[in-house]
Amino acid sequence: MKRIGAVVFTGFQSVDMAAASCFEIGNFKVPAHACEIHVVSEAGGAVKSSMGTATHTIAFDPHTYEPIQWLHPFARSPPGLVHAQRPDRA
């Protein structure tokens, strides 16, 4: 089973979470779940969206996830491990 990390940053837009539903629907179409979806952030814990609601996340570990789904690609992310792992920053 693949583990997919949906990475969010402070100020992400809630509509960006809709991208994760593609994997959720895919899991309904196969007999055994093909992937696990985790919402992750640099430090883990609550991350506030642009409308002020918080989403619970787990801390990002680059060795845990195969594909990474970057939510809100235009968000200003803090420097650090997640920032360095972004494909558009490489």
For each residue, the residues with C-beta under 8 A, 3 or more apart:
1: 32 33 34 35 36
2: 34 35 36 66 67
3: 35 36 38 64 65 66
4: 20 23 35 36 37 38 65 66 67 68 69
5: 38 39 40 60 64 65 68 69
6: 17 19 20 37 38 39 40 69 71
7: 40 41 60 68 69 70 71 82
8: 12 16 17 39 40 41 47 49 55 57 71 72
9: 12 41 42 47 72 75 76 77 78 82
10: 47 48 75 78
11: 48 49 50 72 75 76
12: 8 9 16 17 47 49 50 55 71 72 75
13: 16 49 50 51 72
14: 17 49 50 51 53
15: 18
16: 8 12 13 19 71 72
17: 6 8 12 14 20 21 39 55 71
18: 15 21
19: 6 16 22 69 71
20: 4 6 17 23 24 37 39 69 71
21: 17 18 24 25
22: 19 25 26
23: 4 20 26 27 35 37 69
24: 20 21 27 28 37
25: 21 22 28 29
26: 22 23 29 30 34 35
27: 23 24 30 33 34 35
28: 24 25
29: 25 26
30: 26 27 33 34
31:
32: 1
33: 1 27 30 36
34: 1 2 26 27 30
35: 1 2 3 4 23 26 27
36: 1 2 3 4 33
37: 4 6 20 23 24
38: 3 4 5 6 58 65
39: 5 6 8 17 20 55 56 57 58
40: 5 6 7 8 44 57 58 59 60 65 82
41: 7 8 9 44 45 47 57 58 59 60 82
42: 9 59 60 77 78 80 81 82 83
43: 59
44: 40 41 57 58 59 60
45: 41 56 57
46: 54 55 56 57
47: 8 9 10 12 41 54 55 57
48: 10 11 52 53 54
49: 8 11 12 13 14 52 53 54 55
50: 11 12 13 14
51: 13 14
52: 48 49
53: 14 48 49
54: 46 47 48 49
55: 8 12 17 39 46 47 49
56: 39 45 46
57: 8 39 40 41 44 45 46 47
58: 38 39 40 41 44
59: 40 41 42 43 44
60: 5 7 40 41 42 44 81 82 85
61: 64 65
62: 65 81 85
63:
64: 3 5 61
65: 3 4 5 38 40 61 62 68
66: 2 3 4
67: 2 4
68: 4 5 7 65 85 87
69: 4 5 6 7 19 20 23
70: 7 73 86 87 88
71: 6 7 8 12 16 17 19 20
72: 8 9 11 12 13 16 75
73: 70 88
74:
75: 9 10 11 12 72
76: 9 11
77: 9 42 82 83 86
78: 9 10 42 82 83
79: 83 84
80: 42 83 84
81: 42 60 62 84 85
82: 7 9 40 41 42 60 77 78 85 86
83: 42 77 78 79 80 86 89
84: 79 80 81 89
85: 60 62 68 81 82 89
86: 70 77 82 83 89 90
87: 68 70 90
88: 70 73
89: 83 84 85 86
90: 86 87
